[in-house]
Amino acid sequence: MTGIRLSFYGGVGEVGGNKIMVECGGERILLDFGVSFNRKRMFYSEPFLAPRTVESLLEFELLPEVKGIYRFEEGEAEVSAVFLSHAHLDHSAYISFLKRDIPVYCGETSAAILEAVGELRGRSLEYDFSGLKIETFRTGAKVKAGCFEVEPVHVDHSIPGAYGFIVHSPEGSIAYTGDFRLHGSKPQLTWDFVSKASESKVEALIVEGTNLVDGEVSSEEELMDKIRRLGRKVKGLILADFASTDVDRLKSFLSMAAETGRKLALDFRHAYMVEKLSADRKLKIPSLKDGRLAIYRKSKKRYTPWERSLMDRYETVAAEDVALKQSRYVLALSFYGFSELMEVRPPPGSCYILSSSEPVGEEAEIDYWRMVNWLEHYGLPQYHIHVSGHIMPMQLLEVLEAIKPKLVFPVHCERPTLLKRFLKGKMKVEIPKVGGEYRV
């Protein structure tokens, strides 16, 4: 035996795009297989300049040159399994390119979210999840894959169903955090992972370091207090921008809406995701039949079959309904739906609440500039009220000191050198390179 070998094909010196190969005794598994949005923006500007072929993705290193894993290759699979930490696309999207006989393991909630994403986006070059061999797990499971035994342990993140992994092999154990935090609504989940990783005496820990720069400490309690106080003061329409998979944020705005005599009106995509996730009783998400919720029906001539199905089964409100009773609604509307403002016409005294991360990259900053122009035109002040899905620096140090790994690999991190210097004298940090191989 020659130990465990780690190869990093994404998530290196960037936030997202995680693709990590773990090899032992000639057998291999993958931890996450996401799209690198940062690298993609270097070459493409969708929808007018988008990837059209697999060759283009290989050309620009959006897909790594790894033999025996892709569905467009002949021959048998040369990887035993893929383990997805959660359903955010920067960790999961490119499973669409994998051979269909490779089992893809993920949490039950992640499977439901990916199914919904596939249905909403439709089949395309990058997002065709049809035929994948999805296998689900929950905390407490032990999954055999070749010579590996993988233990998924839940962690708290800004999407439900997130997991870290303890990977056992004949040559020792390693751990992978995925994306996680301690300041969210369920810190005990993350502590469960930390405890398990500590007990396993892992040789190496692959850890995210997103918030090493510009980390802003805010808790769910603080966020709820802020939007509750704001909601009581606003006399006009409240616009809310939050991710369709952020269950914590859905519950926050739903609670505020109910307390201020409003309904939370969701766009079609939010509503579709709520319907999917409300089937999981553990998430405690209300049904779309709940009187506190409504579906906002955008003004357009044609509706997709799934939109029409939602309209047939649940209450919907149109722009004119919201316009007539602006003080009775919290309207979930992202920047890409701002054309609806021409119909809704928010009155003076309305506001916009951004509850997602600030823009990253030049293209996102341009969109943000456009968004501010729209807000100025309609007289809508913006509040940025958000809780990060990623762990804060001092809490990360606390986690690392509790686990005591022999070696730390930072991923999902734009400033890995900062982490190495932050931990100097405390533990050994290896900064991985794209395509680099490391023995543990």
ABEGO torsion letter per residue (X at the ends): XAEBBBBBABGBGBBEGBBBBBBBGGBBBBBEBBBBAAAAAAABBOAABBBABAAAAAAAGABBBBBGABAABBEBBABABBBBABABAAAAAAAAABBAABBBBBBAAAAAAAAAAAAAAEBBAABBABGBBBBBBBBGBBBBBEABBBBBBBBBBABBGBBBBBBBBAAEBBBBAEBBBAABABAAAAAAAAAAAAAAGBABBBBBAAAABGBBBBBAAAAAAAAAAAAAABABBBBBBBBAABAAAAAAAAAAAAAAGBBBBBBAAAAAAAAAAAABAAAGBBBAABAABBBBBBBBABBBAAAAAAAAABBBBBAAAAAABAAABBBBBBAAAAAAAAAAGBBBGBBBBBBBBBBBEAAAAAAAAAAAAAAAAAGBBBBBBBBBABBBAAAAAAAAAAAGBABBBBBGBABAAAAAAAABGABBBBBBBBGBBBBX
